[in-house]
Amino acid sequence: MRKYISASSILCLFIIFCVAYPAFAGPGAKKKGCDAVSQSEVEAILKNINAKDAKILHIKKSPLAGICEAAVEKGGQTAVFYFDIAKTHLIFGNLVEVKTMTNLTDKSITEIKDKKRVDTSKIPLTSALVLGEAKAGKKVIIFTDPDCPFCSDLHKVIKQISDKRKDIVFYIKMLPMPFHKDAGWKSKSIVCNNSLQLLQDCFDKKEIAKTDCNTEEIDNNLKLAKSLGIDGTPAIILPDGRFRMGARPEEELTKLIDGKM
């Protein structure tokens, strides 16, 4: 005797399937936890912390149970903060995974920045200092300050890379920080003389002569850096347009330049 499955039985099976697997229940399925937090709720939080004009980039579950992560952008700067699902408490600062000591907050910010690549073709390089072969295929742009100790550390690294890799060239643009009182005139002297040696002398804590010339390079660099969201040194723009702050060990920087990190 042939067996039949009734329409009502099929309907019951479908209902059970949708209950067991809510992802298939369609767009009307009710969101839970951090997924249920609306844009307007985060906007209310931003208003309370005097950041109502910040742009919300994402709202998602953080690695901590019951804690949500929000990423925002304001004035070209990206920031991440955390809040509980009830939205009664805010957490500012770095979230670090103890096992690996990975800074998860910094990781989120880096992932966001990596999605927005800098168009390196729009960065003027005619007045930049050149370390390496100008015709090299991989161009790296460095914003540096002659009185910045971390810039000095990075300069040692890029010299080591330049000695080993003829396919990599570094274009160095002077970006004096306002809290280094002599960095402005030193940067101008370096640019006026187009001198890597004067920059090296500054890093070696040697005195250099004041040189004056009609150059708008420093002011233009400051404006350019601001438009790119760069507010410190050293700043590195990789060949693929990704952006990194701070000195890096030789192996790590080489991998970043080669696109292996």
LUMTI-768871 format. One line per 10 residues: number of its first residue (from 1); their letters; for each residue x, z negated, y of N, C-alpha, C. Coordinates in pm, 1 decimal, padded with zeros to 6 digits. Layout:
NUM> A> X:Z:Y:X:Z:Y:X:Z:Y  ...
This chain:
1> MRKYISASSI> 00084.9:00000.0:-00118.8:00000.0:00000.0:00000.0:00089.0:00000.0:00124.5  00058.8:00088.1:00221.7:00138.8:00102.6:00342.0:00115.5:-00016.1:00435.6  00224.4:-00067.1:00491.9:00213.4:-00183.2:00581.2:00216.6:-00138.3:00726.0  00137.1:-00206.1:00810.0:00131.4:-00175.8:00953.8:00162.7:-00302.1:01033.9  00226.1:-00283.7:01149.8:00248.1:-00394.0:01244.3:00151.0:-00374.7:01358.0  00068.5:-00473.6:01381.3:-00034.8:-00461.2:01483.7:00025.9:-00461.2:01623.8  -00051.0:-00407.2:01719.2:-00006.6:-00403.7:01859.5:00013.4:-00543.7:01913.5  -00072.8:-00636.3:01871.3:-00060.1:-00774.5:01920.1:00068.4:-00839.1:01870.0  00110.5:-00804.5:01748.3:00235.3:-00859.8:01693.7:00355.0:-00808.3:01771.6  00351.3:-00677.6:01805.6:00460.7:-00619.0:01884.7:00469.8:-00686.1:02020.9
11> LCLFIIFCVA> 00353.0:-00711.8:02084.7:00350.4:-00776.1:02215.2:00409.2:-00916.1:02208.6  00375.6:-00990.4:02102.2:00429.1:-01126.7:02085.7:00580.7:-01124.6:02071.3  00630.4:-01027.5:01992.3:00774.9:-01016.0:01973.5:00845.6:-00984.1:02105.1  00784.6:-00898.4:02186.3:00842.3:-00860.6:02315.6:00850.1:-00980.2:02409.7  00744.8:-01062.3:02411.6:00741.7:-01181.8:02497.4:00850.5:-01279.2:02455.7  00864.5:-01300.1:02322.6:00967.6:-01391.5:02271.4:01106.6:-01341.7:02310.9  01127.2:-01209.2:02300.8:01255.9:-01149.1:02335.5:01290.9:-01173.1:02481.8  01192.6:-01156.2:02569.7:01216.8:-01174.0:02713.7:01244.1:-01319.1:02749.7  01179.2:-01411.2:02679.5:01203.2:-01553.7:02704.6:01342.0:-01592.6:02657.4  01379.6:-01540.7:02540.1:01511.3:-01574.7:02484.3:01623.8:-01509.4:02562.8
21> YPAFAGPGAK> 01597.6:-01389.6:02620.0:01699.3:-01316.9:02694.3:01645.6:-01281.7:02832.3  01650.6:-01376.7:02926.0:01591.8:-01356.1:03058.6:01655.0:-01242.5:03137.1  01775.6:-01201.1:03101.2:01840.0:-01091.7:03173.9:01760.7:-00962.6:03159.0  01679.1:-00955.4:03052.2:01600.4:-00834.2:03028.6:01458.4:-00847.4:03083.6  01433.8:-00956.7:03152.3:01297.4:-00981.8:03198.1:01264.1:-00906.3:03326.9  01362.2:-00831.4:03378.7:01333.5:-00748.7:03496.1:01378.5:-00814.9:03624.5  01368.9:-00743.3:03734.5:01419.4:-00792.2:03863.6:01345.7:-00914.7:03915.5  01229.8:-00944.8:03860.3:01153.5:-01059.8:03908.3:01196.5:-01191.2:03846.4  01298.3:-01187.9:03757.4:01342.9:-01310.9:03691.9:01394.3:-01410.2:03795.4  01360.1:-01535.6:03778.6:01395.7:-01638.5:03875.7:01543.8:-01671.6:03867.6
31> KKGCDAVSQS> 01610.9:-01671.4:03984.2:01752.7:-01703.9:03989.3:01771.6:-01854.6:03987.9  01887.0:-01896.7:03937.8:01915.4:-02039.5:03928.9:02051.4:-02070.6:03988.6  02070.8:-02198.3:04020.6:02200.0:-02245.0:04068.9:02246.4:-02173.5:04194.4  02376.1:-02138.7:04196.5:02434.4:-02073.9:04314.3:02375.5:-01935.5:04338.2  02328.0:-01870.2:04231.8:02266.1:-01737.9:04246.5:02136.6:-01746.0:04327.1  02076.9:-01864.5:04330.7:01949.8:-01881.6:04402.2:01969.7:-01915.1:04549.7  02094.9:-01941.8:04590.5:02122.2:-01974.4:04731.2:02109.8:-01847.7:04814.9  02029.4:-01854.6:04917.8:02003.9:-01736.2:05000.4:02104.1:-01724.2:05114.2  02110.2:-01604.4:05170.0:02195.9:-01577.0:05285.6:02156.7:-01666.5:05402.9  02027.9:-01684.4:05422.8:01981.1:-01764.6:05536.2:02021.1:-01911.4:05522.0
41> EVEAILKNIN> 02028.6:-01960.7:05398.0:02069.1:-02100.4:05377.1:02215.7:-02119.5:05414.5  02299.5:-02022.1:05381.0:02441.0:-02031.5:05418.2:02457.2:-02010.5:05568.6  02374.9:-01925.2:05626.6:02377.2:-01906.6:05772.3:02345.3:-02037.2:05844.0  02253.8:-02117.9:05786.7:02220.3:-02248.0:05845.3:02340.4:-02342.3:05839.7  02415.5:-02334.8:05729.1:02537.0:-02416.0:05716.5:02638.7:-02373.9:05822.4  02655.6:-02243.2:05838.4:02751.8:-02191.7:05936.1:02714.5:-02234.0:06077.7  02586.4:-02235.9:06105.7:02540.2:-02278.6:06237.4:02577.3:-02424.4:06262.3  02566.3:-02507.2:06159.4:02597.8:-02649.8:06172.3:02746.4:-02675.5:06195.2  02829.8:-02581.2:06151.5:02974.4:-02600.5:06169.5:03027.7:-02509.0:06281.7  02936.3:-02467.4:06370.4:02971.0:-02385.3:06487.4:03040.5:-02254.4:06449.4
51> AKDAKILHIK> 02991.0:-02191.9:06343.7:03046.4:-02063.0:06300.2:02933.7:-01965.0:06270.5  02829.3:-01970.1:06352.9:02710.2:-01889.7:06325.3:02735.0:-01739.5:06334.3  02843.2:-01698.7:06404.1:02871.9:-01556.1:06415.7:02964.6:-01505.9:06304.9  02997.2:-01593.2:06208.9:03080.7:-01551.2:06096.3:03000.3:-01463.1:06001.4  03065.9:-01363.2:05946.1:03001.6:-01271.9:05851.8:03016.7:-01326.0:05710.0  02906.5:-01334.4:05637.3:02910.6:-01384.1:05499.3:02953.5:-01270.7:05406.8  03060.6:-01293.3:05332.4:03113.3:-01191.3:05241.8:03059.8:-01207.6:05099.8  03051.7:-01331.5:05054.4:02989.8:-01356.3:04923.7:02945.8:-01501.2:04908.2  02849.8:-01520.3:04818.2:02803.7:-01653.0:04777.9:02800.1:-01649.8:04625.1  02876.0:-01736.4:04561.9:02880.3:-01732.7:04415.7:02915.1:-01869.8:04359.0
61> KSPLAGICEA> 02901.3:-01881.9:04228.4:02934.2:-02006.0:04158.8:03085.6:-02025.3:04160.2  03127.1:-02146.9:04189.2:03268.9:-02177.8:04185.6:03305.9:-02223.7:04044.0  03434.2:-02241.7:04014.3:03473.3:-02292.6:03882.4:03427.1:-02436.5:03856.7  03384.2:-02507.1:03961.4:03336.8:-02644.5:03946.1:03185.8:-02645.3:03920.1  03142.6:-02718.4:03820.4:03000.1:-02726.0:03787.8:02921.1:-02781.7:03906.0  02813.3:-02711.3:03941.8:02725.7:-02757.3:04049.0:02777.1:-02731.5:04188.2  02890.4:-02662.1:04199.2:02949.5:-02633.6:04330.3:02953.3:-02482.1:04351.8  02907.9:-02440.0:04469.8:02905.5:-02297.2:04504.2:03020.4:-02263.7:04599.1  03058.9:-02137.5:04597.5:03164.7:-02087.5:04685.1:03107.5:-01986.4:04782.4  03144.3:-02000.7:04909.8:03104.7:-01902.6:05011.3:03230.3:-01850.7:05079.4
71> AVEKGGQTAV> 03236.5:-01720.4:05095.6:03347.2:-01657.4:05168.4:03291.3:-01595.8:05295.2  03359.4:-01620.2:05405.9:03313.9:-01568.1:05535.2:03430.4:-01504.7:05609.9  03395.8:-01422.6:05708.5:03497.4:-01357.8:05791.3:03460.9:-01376.1:05937.4  03560.2:-01414.6:06016.3:03538.2:-01432.4:06159.6:03666.9:-01399.2:06233.4  03654.8:-01312.5:06334.2:03772.1:-01275.0:06412.9:03882.7:-01213.8:06330.9  03846.1:-01141.8:06225.2:03945.4:-01077.9:06139.7:04006.0:-01170.8:06035.9  03966.4:-01298.8:06037.3:04018.8:-01397.0:05943.2:03916.8:-01425.6:05832.0  03966.3:-01440.2:05711.2:03880.8:-01470.4:05595.9:03897.8:-01617.1:05557.4  03786.6:-01682.8:05529.2:03790.4:-01824.2:05490.3:03693.2:-01848.5:05375.4  03723.9:-01949.4:05295.6:03638.3:-01988.3:05182.4:03607.8:-02136.3:05193.9
81> FYFDIAKTHL> 03482.6:-02172.9:05171.3:03446.9:-02314.9:05164.1:03348.2:-02334.4:05048.8  03322.5:-02459.8:05016.0:03239.7:-02491.6:04899.2:03127.8:-02587.4:04939.4  03017.5:-02582.1:04864.4:02906.2:-02672.7:04889.2:02829.7:-02696.2:04759.4  02759.7:-02809.9:04753.6:02679.6:-02838.7:04634.7:02548.6:-02760.7:04640.8  02484.8:-02744.1:04525.0:02363.0:-02663.6:04517.0:02253.5:-02718.3:04608.5  02249.5:-02851.2:04623.9:02149.2:-02912.9:04711.4:02181.4:-02892.0:04859.3  02301.6:-02844.5:04885.8:02347.1:-02817.3:05022.4:02347.8:-02942.9:05109.7  02391.5:-03052.5:05049.5:02401.4:-03178.2:05123.2:02546.2:-03213.3:05158.3  02642.0:-03145.5:05092.1:02783.0:-03174.6:05117.4:02863.5:-03044.6:05123.0  02964.5:-03043.8:05211.6:03056.8:-02931.6:05223.1:03196.3:-02976.7:05181.8
91> IFGNLVEVKT> 03271.6:-02883.8:05124.7:03410.0:-02911.8:05085.6:03498.2:-02804.5:05147.9  03595.4:-02847.4:05230.0:03691.1:-02755.1:05289.8:03829.0:-02782.7:05230.5  03906.8:-02679.0:05210.8:04041.0:-02696.7:05155.8:04061.8:-02611.6:05032.6  04174.9:-02632.2:04965.1:04212.1:-02550.4:04850.2:04162.3:-02608.9:04718.9  04105.0:-02522.7:04636.9:04064.7:-02559.9:04501.7:04174.7:-02513.3:04407.7  04236.3:-02607.0:04336.2:04351.6:-02575.3:04251.6:04320.5:-02606.4:04106.4  04350.5:-02511.9:04018.3:04334.8:-02532.9:03874.6:04455.3:-02611.9:03824.7  04431.9:-02730.4:03771.1:04541.0:-02820.5:03734.8:04630.0:-02762.9:03625.0  04570.2:-02701.1:03524.8:04646.3:-02652.4:03409.1:04753.2:-02552.0:03450.2  04717.7:-02458.3:03537.4:04811.7:-02353.5:03577.9:04864.6:-02373.0:03719.3
101> MTNLTDKSIT> 04807.1:-02471.9:03791.6:04838.6:-02496.4:03932.5:04813.9:-02370.6:04017.6  04712.6:-02293.7:03977.7:04673.0:-02175.7:04052.8:04582.4:-02216.0:04168.1  04614.2:-02169.3:04286.2:04530.2:-02194.4:04403.6:04413.5:-02095.8:04398.7  04299.1:-02141.9:04351.4:04183.7:-02054.2:04332.2:04121.9:-02010.1:04464.6  04134.7:-02094.0:04566.8:04084.3:-02057.3:04699.4:04165.3:-01940.6:04754.6  04296.7:-01952.5:04747.2:04384.6:-01845.7:04793.8:04363.0:-01718.4:04713.0  04336.9:-01734.5:04583.6:04312.3:-01619.5:04495.9:04187.2:-01544.2:04540.5  04081.3:-01618.3:04574.8:03957.4:-01555.1:04621.8:03980.3:-01478.6:04751.4  04053.9:-01541.1:04843.1:04081.3:-01476.8:04971.8:04165.5:-01350.3:04952.2  04265.2:-01358.0:04863.7:04350.0:-01241.9:04836.3:04269.6:-01127.5:04776.1
111> EIKDKKRVDT> 04179.1:-01159.1:04684.3:04095.3:-01055.9:04621.7:04008.0:-00986.3:04725.0  03957.9:-01063.9:04820.8:03875.0:-01005.5:04927.7:03959.7:-00913.4:05015.3  04077.1:-00961.2:05054.0:04164.6:-00881.8:05140.8:04212.9:-00754.5:05072.0  04236.3:-00763.7:04940.6:04286.3:-00647.7:04867.6:04183.9:-00534.9:04860.0  04057.6:-00568.9:04879.9:03953.2:-00466.0:04879.8:03953.9:-00386.3:05009.8  04011.1:-00448.4:05115.6:04018.3:-00382.6:05246.5:04163.9:-00344.8:05272.4  04200.3:-00224.4:05244.1:04338.5:-00179.6:05259.5:04367.6:-00137.9:05403.6  04488.7:-00165.0:05447.2:04533.0:-00122.2:05579.7:04572.9:00024.6:05571.2  04527.9:00104.3:05666.2:04569.1:00244.5:05673.2:04705.8:00249.0:05739.5  04810.9:00251.4:05658.2:04947.2:00243.2:05711.0:04984.1:00363.9:05797.2
121> SKIPLTSALV> 04912.9:00475.9:05780.5:04943.4:00595.0:05860.4:04909.2:00574.2:06008.2  04826.2:00473.3:06036.5:04785.1:00445.8:06174.4:04874.0:00341.3:06242.5  04976.3:00294.9:06171.6:05069.5:00198.1:06229.9:05191.4:00273.3:06282.7  05215.1:00271.4:06414.3:05329.8:00343.9:06471.1:05462.4:00282.8:06425.8  05553.8:00368.4:06381.6:05680.3:00319.5:06326.6:05802.4:00373.2:06400.3  05779.8:00450.5:06505.9:05892.3:00514.0:06575.0:05990.2:00413.5:06635.1  05939.8:00297.3:06678.0:06027.8:00196.7:06739.9:06063.3:00083.1:06643.9  06021.5:00097.3:06517.8:06050.6:-00007.5:06419.4:06196.3:00001.3:06374.5  06252.9:-00111.3:06335.6:06385.0:-00111.4:06274.2:06369.5:-00059.2:06131.4  06465.6:00018.5:06085.9:06455.4:00078.9:05953.2:06564.5:00022.9:05863.1
131> LGEAKAGKKV> 06522.1:-00035.7:05752.0:06615.5:-00086.0:05650.6:06593.2:-00004.5:05523.2  06689.6:00082.6:05493.2:06675.4:00172.5:05379.4:06669.1:00316.7:05425.3  06642.5:00406.1:05330.6:06634.0:00548.8:05360.8:06496.2:00581.0:05418.3  06494.1:00638.9:05538.7:06367.4:00667.6:05605.8:06278.5:00761.1:05523.7  06338.7:00845.5:05440.0:06263.1:00941.5:05359.1:06216.2:00883.1:05225.2  06243.6:00756.0:05202.4:06203.0:00693.0:05075.7:06051.8:00699.1:05060.0  06007.3:00713.0:04936.2:05864.6:00731.8:04909.2:05778.8:00608.1:04931.3  05835.6:00490.3:04908.8:05758.5:00367.3:04918.7:05791.7:00296.5:05049.8  05695.4:00298.2:05141.9:05716.1:00239.4:05274.1:05650.5:00101.1:05282.3  05729.5:00003.1:05323.6:05681.5:-00134.3:05340.6:05699.3:-00172.6:05486.8
141> IIFTDPDCPF> 05595.5:-00226.3:05547.4:05601.5:-00265.8:05689.0:05608.5:-00418.0:05697.3  05706.2:-00467.6:05769.5:05728.4:-00611.9:05784.7:05710.5:-00650.9:05931.4  05628.2:-00750.5:05958.9:05619.3:-00810.6:06092.3:05701.6:-00938.7:06088.8  05799.8:-00948.5:06176.5:05892.9:-01060.8:06169.6:05918.0:-01122.0:06307.0  05970.8:-01244.0:06306.4:06001.6:-01320.2:06427.3:06147.4:-01365.2:06416.2  06231.2:-01340.2:06517.0:06374.1:-01372.3:06507.3:06404.5:-01521.4:06495.0  06309.8:-01607.6:06530.0:06332.2:-01751.8:06520.3:06251.2:-01816.2:06406.9  06200.1:-01733.3:06316.6:06117.6:-01783.7:06205.9:06203.9:-01800.5:06079.9  06219.4:-01922.8:06029.8:06303.9:-01945.1:05911.5:06251.6:-01873.8:05785.7  06121.6:-01863.1:05771.9:06065.5:-01793.0:05655.0:06091.4:-01642.5:05665.5
151> CSDLHKVIKQ> 06095.8:-01591.8:05789.8:06130.1:-01451.0:05810.9:06274.8:-01425.3:05769.6  06361.0:-01522.4:05797.9:06500.9:-01512.4:05758.4:06512.0:-01505.5:05606.1  06433.0:-01589.4:05538.2:06433.2:-01588.4:05390.7:06388.0:-01453.3:05336.6  06282.2:-01398.5:05396.8:06231.4:-01269.3:05351.6:06332.8:-01158.0:05379.9  06400.6:-01168.5:05493.0:06497.8:-01064.4:05529.7:06609.2:-01055.3:05424.8  06651.8:-01169.2:05374.0:06754.6:-01169.1:05268.2:06703.3:-01095.3:05145.1  06576.2:-01117.9:05113.0:06515.9:-01056.2:04994.1:06505.2:-00905.1:05011.5  06458.9:-00859.4:05128.6:06440.8:-00714.9:05144.6:06575.8:-00642.0:05151.2  06679.7:-00710.7:05196.4:06813.0:-00651.1:05193.7:06860.0:-00632.9:05049.2  06830.2:-00732.3:04965.4:06867.1:-00723.0:04823.6:06793.1:-00607.0:04756.4
161> ISDKRKDIVF> 06664.5:-00594.3:04788.2:06585.2:-00485.8:04729.8:06636.4:-00350.7:04778.6  06666.9:-00342.4:04909.9:06714.6:-00216.8:04968.7:06845.4:-00172.2:04906.5  06932.0:-00266.9:04871.6:07061.0:-00234.2:04808.7:07041.9:-00174.4:04669.5  06933.6:-00216.2:04602.1:06911.7:-00173.0:04463.8:06817.1:-00054.5:04450.6  06722.5:-00044.4:04544.4:06617.1:00056.1:04531.1:06618.6:00154.2:04648.9  06664.7:00274.0:04624.1:06671.0:00374.6:04730.4:06537.1:00444.8:04751.7  06439.6:00412.4:04667.2:06305.8:00471.2:04683.9:06215.1:00383.1:04768.7  06270.2:00271.9:04820.1:06192.8:00178.5:04902.3:06257.1:00168.3:05040.3  06175.2:00181.5:05144.7:06223.8:00164.0:05281.0:06138.6:00058.7:05351.4  06203.1:-00024.0:05431.8:06133.8:-00129.3:05506.0:06135.4:-00095.1:05655.3
171> YIKMLPMPFH> 06017.7:-00093.5:05715.3:06003.8:-00076.3:05859.0:05972.8:-00213.6:05918.6  06060.5:-00261.2:06006.5:06050.4:-00397.2:06058.9:06001.4:-00394.1:06203.2  05890.1:-00459.8:06228.2:05831.3:-00466.3:06362.7:05840.1:-00610.3:06413.1  05883.4:-00625.7:06536.2:05902.8:-00758.8:06592.0:05769.5:-00817.9:06636.8  05745.0:-00940.8:06594.4:05621.3:-01010.6:06629.8:05654.8:-01155.9:06666.0  05700.2:-01179.8:06790.1:05738.4:-01316.0:06829.7:05617.1:-01408.2:06837.6  05628.4:-01524.0:06775.9:05521.6:-01622.4:06780.1:05531.1:-01703.9:06909.6  05419.6:-01737.6:06971.5:05421.2:-01806.2:07100.9:05486.5:-01944.3:07097.7  05488.9:-02008.0:06981.5:05548.3:-02142.8:06973.1:05700.8:-02137.4:06956.7  05759.1:-02018.6:06945.1:05904.8:-02001.9:06947.5:05942.1:-01951.2:07086.8
181> KDAGWKSKSI> 05986.5:-02041.3:07173.0:06000.0:-02011.5:07316.2:06098.2:-01898.8:07347.0  06199.0:-01877.8:07262.2:06297.9:-01773.3:07288.9:06272.1:-01646.1:07207.8  06171.9:-01648.8:07122.0:06148.8:-01534.8:07032.1:06109.6:-01408.7:07108.2  06041.0:-01426.4:07223.2:05996.2:-01311.0:07300.8:06110.6:-01227.2:07353.2  06203.3:-01291.7:07426.1:06314.2:-01215.0:07482.8:06410.7:-01167.1:07374.9  06426.2:-01244.8:07268.2:06512.8:-01201.2:07157.9:06455.6:-01075.6:07092.6  06324.6:-01075.8:07072.3:06258.7:-00958.8:07011.7:06277.4:-00835.4:07099.6  06264.9:-00855.7:07229.7:06281.0:-00743.4:07323.6:06423.6:-00690.4:07318.4  06521.5:-00778.9:07313.9:06661.6:-00736.5:07305.0:06687.2:-00657.1:07177.4  06629.6:-00703.1:07068.5:06646.2:-00634.2:06939.1:06585.0:-00495.0:06944.5
191> VCNNSLQLLQ> 06463.7:-00485.6:07001.6:06394.8:-00357.0:07011.8:06469.1:-00263.1:07106.9  06513.8:-00315.2:07221.7:06582.8:-00231.4:07320.5:06711.1:-00171.5:07262.8  06777.2:-00247.3:07177.3:06901.7:-00199.5:07116.7:06880.1:-00135.3:06979.9  06754.7:-00140.1:06932.2:06722.2:-00086.8:06799.3:06825.0:-00135.1:06696.5  06844.7:-00266.7:06694.9:06958.3:-00322.9:06621.4:06917.9:-00419.4:06509.1  06942.7:-00377.5:06386.9:06927.1:-00468.4:06272.4:07030.2:-00580.5:06278.8  07146.6:-00549.3:06336.4:07252.5:-00649.6:06343.7:07212.5:-00765.5:06435.7  07147.3:-00734.3:06548.9:07102.3:-00840.8:06638.3:06997.6:-00928.3:06570.0  06909.6:-00866.5:06491.0:06810.2:-00944.8:06416.5:06880.7:-01035.0:06317.1  06982.2:-00980.9:06249.3:07058.7:-01061.3:06153.3:07130.7:-01176.4:06225.0
201> DCFDKKEIAK> 07184.5:-01148.5:06343.2:07252.3:-01253.8:06420.7:07154.6:-01366.9:06453.5  07032.1:-01331.8:06488.2:06930.5:-01434.3:06517.7:06903.3:-01518.8:06393.7  06889.7:-01452.9:06280.0:06864.1:-01526.1:06155.0:06983.4:-01614.0:06116.9  07103.7:-01571.7:06158.9:07225.2:-01649.8:06130.8:07250.9:-01756.1:06237.2  07153.7:-01773.2:06329.3:07163.0:-01872.9:06437.0:07276.3:-01844.9:06535.0  07310.1:-01716.9:06549.9:07411.9:-01678.8:06648.0:07344.3:-01644.1:06780.1  07415.8:-01662.8:06888.5:07362.2:-01627.8:07019.9:07367.8:-01476.8:07039.5  07262.0:-01423.6:07099.4:07262.2:-01280.7:07133.7:07238.5:-01267.7:07284.6  07280.9:-01153.8:07338.9:07267.4:-01132.3:07483.1:07125.1:-01088.7:07517.5  07081.1:-01129.3:07635.0:06950.6:-01086.0:07684.2:06960.9:-00941.4:07729.7
211> TDCNTEEIDN> 06870.7:-00859.9:07681.8:06866.8:-00719.2:07721.6:06727.4:-00687.5:07771.1  06721.1:-00615.0:07881.9:06590.1:-00578.9:07935.7:06576.9:-00427.4:07938.5  06459.1:-00379.3:07906.3:06433.1:-00236.0:07912.9:06282.6:-00214.8:07924.8  06245.3:-00095.7:07962.1:06103.2:-00065.0:07973.7:06046.2:-00032.1:07835.8  05999.5:-00132.5:07766.6:05938.1:-00111.6:07636.3:05807.6:-00190.3:07628.0  05707.3:-00126.1:07573.5:05579.5:-00193.1:07550.0:05563.6:-00229.2:07402.4  05672.5:-00213.2:07328.3:05667.2:-00232.7:07182.8:05618.0:-00372.2:07144.5  05669.6:-00475.0:07210.1:05632.4:-00611.4:07172.4:05484.7:-00636.9:07199.5  05439.1:-00599.5:07319.8:05296.3:-00617.5:07353.0:05208.4:-00536.9:07258.8  05250.2:-00415.6:07226.2:05172.5:-00332.2:07134.1:05168.4:-00392.6:06994.2
221> NLKLAKSLGI> 05280.9:-00450.6:06952.3:05285.7:-00514.9:06820.0:05191.4:-00634.8:06813.3  05187.7:-00711.3:06923.5:05099.9:-00828.3:06928.2:04952.8:-00786.2:06919.0  04917.7:-00678.6:06990.3:04780.4:-00628.0:06985.8:04747.3:-00572.1:06847.8  04841.3:-00499.6:06790.4:04821.2:-00441.4:06658.2:04802.7:-00551.1:06554.3  04888.0:-00652.1:06559.3:04879.6:-00762.4:06463.2:04743.9:-00831.8:06471.6  04697.0:-00853.2:06594.5:04566.9:-00917.6:06612.0:04455.7:-00833.4:06550.7  04462.9:-00701.9:06570.1:04359.6:-00613.1:06514.5:04361.4:-00611.2:06362.2  04477.0:-00641.1:06303.9:04490.6:-00643.3:06158.1:04463.4:-00781.8:06099.2  04439.9:-00880.1:06186.7:04415.4:-01016.0:06139.1:04542.9:-01090.9:06105.7  04655.5:-01045.0:06160.3:04784.5:-01110.8:06137.1:04808.1:-01212.8:06248.0
231> DGTPAIILPD> 04821.9:-01339.1:06210.2:04843.4:-01443.1:06310.5:04966.6:-01527.4:06280.6  05053.3:-01475.8:06195.7:05175.2:-01548.7:06160.3:05279.7:-01454.1:06105.0  05399.1:-01507.8:06083.6:05507.8:-01428.3:06027.0:05576.5:-01508.4:05915.5  05642.3:-01438.8:05821.7:05646.6:-01293.7:05809.0:05517.9:-01239.3:05746.9  05482.4:-01119.0:05785.5:05366.6:-01051.0:05729.3:05414.1:-00921.4:05664.5  05360.4:-00892.5:05548.4:05404.8:-00776.4:05470.7:05285.9:-00684.5:05445.6  05301.1:-00557.0:05478.7:05200.3:-00456.5:05443.0:05264.3:-00365.4:05338.7  05207.1:-00367.0:05219.4:05261.9:-00294.3:05105.7:05228.7:-00145.3:05114.1  05297.0:-00061.3:05035.4:05272.7:00083.7:05041.9:05127.7:00123.9:05017.9  05054.4:00046.9:04937.5:04914.5:00081.7:04909.1:04817.2:00020.2:05009.6
241> GRFRMGARPE> 04871.0:-00042.3:05115.0:04785.9:-00098.0:05219.5:04746.7:-00242.3:05198.8  04787.1:-00301.2:05085.5:04758.0:-00443.9:05066.4:04845.1:-00526.4:05160.4  04798.5:-00647.8:05187.5:04861.0:-00731.7:05289.0:04898.2:-00866.9:05227.7  05017.5:-00914.1:05255.6:05062.2:-01044.8:05208.3:05131.9:-01119.9:05320.8  05113.8:-01251.7:05320.9:05180.0:-01336.9:05419.1:05289.2:-01418.3:05350.9  05399.0:-01440.3:05422.5:05502.3:-01530.8:05374.3:05612.7:-01462.3:05295.4  05725.0:-01533.6:05284.0:05838.4:-01483.4:05207.0:05804.9:-01484.5:05058.1  05864.5:-01392.3:04984.5:05841.8:-01379.4:04840.2:05975.6:-01364.9:04769.0  05985.3:-01415.2:04645.4:06107.8:-01392.2:04568.0:06125.5:-01242.6:04542.0  06247.4:-01201.5:04518.2:06278.3:-01058.8:04500.5:06195.2:-00994.2:04389.5
251> EELTKLIDGK> 06188.2:-01058.2:04273.8:06115.7:-01000.2:04160.4:05967.3:-00983.7:04192.7  05907.6:-01085.6:04254.2:05764.4:-01078.9:04287.8:05737.8:-00969.8:04391.1  05820.2:-00962.7:04495.7:05798.2:-00862.3:04599.9:05817.0:-00721.5:04543.9  05914.6:-00703.4:04457.8:05937.6:-00572.2:04397.5:05816.1:-00530.0:04314.5  05760.0:-00621.4:04239.7:05640.4:-00589.7:04159.2:05521.7:-00554.9:04249.0  05507.4:-00626.5:04360.1:05399.9:-00597.7:04454.1:05417.2:-00458.3:04513.8  05539.9:-00424.2:04550.5:05566.5:-00292.3:04608.1:05539.3:-00181.6:04506.6  05572.6:-00207.3:04381.5:05552.6:-00107.8:04275.0:05408.3:-00105.1:04224.4  05322.2:-00194.9:04278.8:05182.8:-00199.4:04235.8:05163.3:-00260.2:04099.2  05259.2:-00342.8:04055.5:05249.3:-00406.4:03923.2:05196.0:-00548.2:03931.4
261> M> 05159.9:-00590.3:04052.0:05099.0:-00722.6:04073.4:04981.3:-00706.8:04169.1
